[in-house]
């Protein structure tokens, strides 16, 4: 529950989705896709229905924006993102697998409203947490490609 937050707004909310609630979320995913793409195939709808079942726990991460505050919305969003990163680090430190995903539903105002979010709220992603089947070997880039001395 700690992340950089100089306005002490704690502009993050986390919605834990597990058990049969994942089926409800899958239905919402499918309906949102059908709304965005009326000619969607049944195979694509089935894929949407299954997304919440990729892990036993899904956390919807929201930047709860306080409008009109001296802390700009982008900083509130970054604070919420830092809180999500803390969740990922904690899950990995405990030996779980965790993955942060976004997708069209995060940017779909109708989906966000159906989920129960206010218009100013930003759905910044879904964190899947579970036991990894295999440890992925992801090559890490060299730091020199991203870090340089300034001045």
C-alpha positions in Angstrom: 0.0 0.0 0.0 3.0 2.2 -0.4 4.2 3.8 -3.6 5.5 7.3 -4.5 2.6 9.6 -3.8 3.6 13.1 -2.9 0.0 14.3 -2.6 -0.9 11.5 -0.3 -3.9 10.8 -2.5 -3.3 7.1 -2.7 -4.8 7.1 -6.2 -4.9 3.4 -6.6 -7.6 0.9 -6.2 -7.3 -2.9 -6.6 -10.1 -5.2 -7.4 -9.3 -8.9 -6.7 -11.1 -11.3 -9.0 -11.0 -15.0 -8.3 -13.2 -18.1 -8.3 -16.4 -17.7 -10.2 -16.0 -13.9 -10.5 -13.5 -14.7 -13.3 -16.4 -16.1 -15.3 -18.3 -12.8 -14.9 -15.2 -10.9 -16.0 -14.8 -13.2 -19.0 -18.5 -12.5 -20.0 -17.8 -8.8 -19.7 -14.7 -9.1 -21.9 -16.7 -11.0 -24.5 -19.6 -8.5 -24.5 -17.3 -5.6 -24.7 -15.6 -7.1 -27.7 -18.9 -7.9 -29.4 -19.9 -4.2 -28.8 -16.6 -2.9 -30.3 -16.6 -5.5 -33.2 -20.1 -6.7 -34.1 -18.7 -9.2 -36.6 -16.4 -10.9 -34.1 -16.0 -14.7 -34.6 -17.1 -17.2 -32.0 -13.5 -18.3 -31.6 -12.5 -14.7 -30.6 -15.4 -14.6 -28.1 -14.3 -17.9 -26.6 -10.8 -16.5 -26.2 -12.1 -13.4 -24.4 -14.2 -15.7 -22.1 -11.1 -17.6 -21.1 -8.7 -14.7 -20.4 -9.6 -14.4 -16.7 -8.9 -18.1 -16.3 -5.2 -17.8 -17.3 -4.4 -17.5 -13.6 -6.2 -18.3 -10.3 -6.2 -14.6 -9.3 -6.6 -11.5 -11.4 -6.3 -8.0 -9.9 -7.8 -5.1 -11.8 -5.6 -2.1 -11.2 -7.2 1.4 -11.3 -5.8 4.9 -11.1 -8.5 6.6 -9.1 -8.0 10.2 -10.3 -8.8 13.1 -8.0 -9.8 15.8 -10.5 -8.8 19.4 -9.8 -6.1 18.5 -7.4 -2.7 20.2 -7.5 -1.2 16.8 -8.3 -1.8 16.4 -12.1 -3.6 13.3 -13.3 -0.5 11.9 -15.0 1.3 11.9 -11.6 -1.6 10.2 -10.0 -1.5 7.6 -12.8 2.2 7.1 -12.3 1.7 6.6 -8.6 -0.9 3.9 -9.2 1.5 2.3 -11.7 4.2 2.3 -9.1 1.8 0.5 -6.7 1.2 -2.1 -9.4 4.9 -2.6 -9.8 5.1 -3.2 -6.0 2.5 -5.9 -6.3 4.5 -7.6 -9.1 7.7 -7.4 -7.1 6.0 -8.8 -4.0 4.4 -11.7 -6.0 7.7 -12.6 -7.6 9.5 -12.3 -4.2 7.0 -14.8 -2.8 7.7 -17.2 -5.6 4.6 -16.6 -7.7 4.4 -15.7 -11.3 2.8 -12.4 -12.1 2.1 -10.6 -15.3 0.6 -7.1 -15.9 -1.6 -6.9 -19.1 -3.7 -4.2 -20.6 -5.8 -4.4 -23.8 -8.7 -2.7 -25.4 -11.0 -3.0 -22.3 -8.7 -0.7 -20.4 -9.4 2.1 -22.9 -13.1 1.3 -23.4 -15.3 3.8 -21.6 -18.3 1.4 -21.7 -16.4 -1.5 -20.3 -15.0 0.7 -17.5 -18.5 1.9 -16.7 -19.8 -1.7 -16.7 -17.0 -2.6 -14.3 -18.2 0.1 -12.0 -15.6 2.8 -12.5 -16.2 6.5 -12.6 -15.5 8.4 -15.9 -12.2 9.9 -14.6 -10.9 6.5 -13.3 -8.3 4.8 -15.5 -8.2 1.1 -15.7 -4.4 0.7 -15.9 -4.4 -3.1 -16.3 -5.0 -6.6 -15.0 -2.4 -8.4 -12.9 -2.5 -12.2 -13.2 -1.0 -14.0 -10.3 -0.4 -17.7 -10.0 2.2 -20.5 -10.1 4.2 -20.4 -13.3 4.2 -23.6 -15.3 7.8 -22.9 -16.5 10.2 -20.1 -15.8 10.3 -18.0 -19.0 13.8 -17.2 -20.3 13.4 -13.6 -21.3 16.7 -12.0 -22.5 17.4 -8.8 -20.7 18.7 -5.8 -22.7 22.1 -4.3 -21.9 21.6 -1.3 -19.5 23.8 0.9 -21.8 21.0 0.8 -24.4 18.8 2.8 -21.9 21.1 4.6 -19.5 23.4 7.5 -20.4 25.4 10.1 -18.4 23.8 13.6 -18.8 25.6 16.9 -18.5 
